[in-house]
Amino acid sequence: MEYERGITRLRGTWKELVFGDGAKADLTAMFHPAYLLRTPEQKRLAWRDLRAIAQKL
């Protein structure tokens, strides 16, 4: 199942979520801020994720 994959493998991929009323939203996985505080070397990847979200918007 998709949720059994780790966050590192999920980040960078996009999924479309369809709500009951037909509204849609694009979703992507990101690292949790607390994780980034503990492992600052991952901030570069988080910044890429944020730029990808901004570009999608």
N, C-alpha and C positions, 0 to 999 in steps of 0.2 A: 504494500500500500504506500501511497505517496507520503503520508505522515511518518512512516517508519524510516525514511531517509534522513540523514543528518543535516543540520542547518548549513554546513559548509557545502554540501552537495546541492541543496535546494536554492541557495542564494544565486542570483543571476538568472533564474528562470522565472517566467511569468505564467500565471494561471488566471483564467477568467471565472469569476464568481457570479452566478446568476441568482438573484433574489426571487422570492415567491411572487412579487408583483411584476417581474420581468426586467427590473433594473439590473444593470451589470456593473461590475467593478473589476479592474485588473489588480492582481495581488502579486507581491514578490516577498521573499523571505529576507530578513536582515538580521545581523547580530544584535543581541540585546546590549543596551548601553553599559550595564554592569560588567558584561563580558569584555567590552572594549576598554573599560577602566583597568581590568586585570591583565589584559593582553593588548597593550597599545600598538604592537606591530600589526594588528588586524585593522587598525583604523584606516589604512590605505584602501582596503577592500570595502569598508563601510562607506568611505567617501565616494567610491565608484558606484556603489548601490544608490546613494543619494542623488548623484548626478544622473543616473539612469531613470530614477523616479521623476526628477525634474524634467528630463527630456520627454518622458512619456506624457507628462501633464501638458 
